[in-house]
Each structure stands twice: as structure tokens, then as C-alpha cells.
């Protein structure tokens, strides 16, 4: 499988990446950030990260239940012991990731194994923190993972790429390609998805970005995007990662600048008097990454100004042709 030719350049990609770079620049200008405010945002995102990453793998704890298990040590009636351990394990892994996410960080085998060991501690002790050396098939995937005897060599190649050639790419591309390649190698018996999402965020965070949280409601789209990447098409995976990253940047900026109220559900914006565009059309533009927006649950939030700015720019380009 050829994986180093990752086509990602497009007008839509470039627009969204420019928005992300601009927002990161705005966030950097606010530094030094208020310690209490940053800790509150970080704690909130870490909790979401644990809830959604476990949810993608089938954990049924709600966000509030996840919070109760982690912060209060409460046992949730009707939920399995494994689901409780998954929440605690992942949260501890997030905290460990945060200690590693420093400028210039280089990913190592030991850190990969340590993170995986934390994900599976108290659950699969015999397999935690150990590369898998037996064959495996993945239900619902359009590929068979490589021979397990090649795992360590393939992981070495991937780590060398992430710490070397990959640094020449935009941070989001490096992280997304790493995520896909890690899942494709499938180096562990269990916990590959959660470990991949922890490690690709470690790469983003070491470059100064907040974590990009893939929402469990987007599970099917996420797996479809990974399957497309197996065939060399990284477009959908990059779009999902950029949307998740932009959402986290929006959360930081909105809370630190008190601008959160500017974002509204698409339905609220298009229902304003004399608004010239319909919900379906605006929703399509948002999902394609053409308009500044982020997702909360199943709803996309954007601003009226973002929609109108996009339309005005498009009209100017049309007239200039």
C-alpha cells in the first residue's frame, strides 16, 4: 500500500486551513492565557474527548455519566464494569498525553506502548502496552491489516516519518495521515482506535493546537473516511479532522473573548427575516468546510456573518471572471 502520496490540496481545503491558521494566530496573540480559564476549557475538552472516543468504540456512558465516573468515582447502574474502566483509563491517558505535548516533541515506541498500556489497564492486562504478533481481521473495514510480524518495523517507519518528513506538512495533514496509517497497521490486539486518537492529538498539541475531538455521532462518517484513506483518498478524513480542530479552536476563542453567543444553529440563522439562503444549502456549505462552523451534538453552529461573508466573496469571484 502506497501511503506517502496523500493528495490534500484543494480550494476548499486551503480555505479551511487558512481559517484554522488564523484562529490559532488569534489564540496565540491572547497568550499568556488566564490559567483558570484555560484549565476549565482543557478539563471540559478532556472530558468530551474521553466520552466521544470511548463512545466511538461502543461505550454507552453519557457525557454526564462519564463525568460522574471520572470526577466523583460514582458507579452507574446498568453500565458494565468495563465501561467504567474505559472512562477512567482514557482520562488518565489524556492527562499523560498533556505532559508530553511540548514543542519539538518526538514520538517514540515507548510512548506509544505506554499510552496503549494506559488505555487497556484494568481491562486487558495481558495485551496492554504490547504490540500484537498474531493475525487479525477488522469487521467492517475494506482491508486486511499487514502481517503482524511486520508490526514493529512498520511502526518504526511511521514514527520516523512523523518525526522527520511528516514535519514538512501542515500540522493537520501530518496528524491525520499518522492517524490513518496507525489504524491501518493495527499494531495492538485491542484499543487501536482510542490509542490512534490519543497519539494524533499528541502530535497536534505538541504543535500548539488544541485536541481535535471526533464526535461519536459522526462514527459512521469517521469509519467511511478511514476506509477511503485506505484507497489513497484522504479528503474526507482531513475534512473531519479540520472540522474537529476548528471546533476546539472556536471553543477556546469564544470562551476567552466572550464571543460564543455569536454562534447559532443553522436553523436559527436561516429563519431570520429576509435571510436569503435555505437551511439545506447552508448546511451543505458547512459540512464541506466552506463556512466557519462547529458541531455540538447533532447540530452545526455558525454565524450569520460567516455565511454572508462566504456568499459575498463567491459573488466577487464570479463577477471578476
C-alpha positions, 0 to 999 in steps of 0.5 A: 500500500502506497501511503506517502502520496496523500493528495490534500490540496484543494480550494476548499481545503486551503480555505479551511486551513487558512481559517484554522491558521488564523484562529490559532494566530488569534489564540496565540496573540491572547497568550499568556492565557488566564490559567483558570480559564484555560484549565476549565476549557482543557478539563471540559475538552478532556472530558468530551474527548474521553466520552466521544472516543470511548463512545466511538468504540461502543461505550454507552456512558453519557457525557454526564455519566462519564463525568460522574465516573471520572470526577466523583468515582460514582458507579452507574447502574446498568453500565458494565464494569468495563465501561467504567474502566474505559472512562477512567483509563482514557482520562488518565491517558489524556492527562499523560498525553498533556505532559508530553505535548511540548514543542519539538516533541518526538514520538517514540515506541515507548510512548506509544506502548505506554499510552496503549498500556494506559488505555487497556489497564484494568481491562486487558492486562495481558495485551496492554502496552504490547504490540500484537504478533498474531493475525487479525481481521477488522469487521467492517473495514475494506482491508486486511491489516499487514502481517503482524510480524511486520508490526514493529518495523512498520511502526518504526517507519511511521514514527520516523516519518512523523518525526522527520518528513511528516514535519514538512506538512501542515500540522493537520495533514501530518496528524491525520495521515499518522492517524490513518496509517496507525489504524491501518497497521493495527499494531495492538490486539485491542484499543487501536482506535482510542490509542490512534486518537490519543497519539494524533492529538499528541502530535497536534498539541505538541504543535500548539493546537488544541485536541481535535475531538471526533464526535461519536455521532459522526462514527459512521462518517469517521469509519467511511473516511478511514476506509477511503484513506485506505484507497489513497483518498484522504479528503474526507478524513482531513475534512473531519479532522479540520472540522474537529480542530476548528471546533476546539479552536472556536471553543477556546476563542469564544470562551476567552473573548466572550464571543460564543453567543455569536454562534447559532444553529443553522436553523436559527440563522436561516429563519431570520427575516429576509435571510436569503439562503435555505437551511439545506444549502447552508448546511451543505456549505458547512459540512464541506468546510466552506463556512466557519462552523462547529458541531455540538451534538447533532447540530452545526453552529455558525454565524450569520456573518460567516455565511454572508461573508462566504456568499459575498466573496463567491459573488466577487469571484464570479463577477471578476471572471 
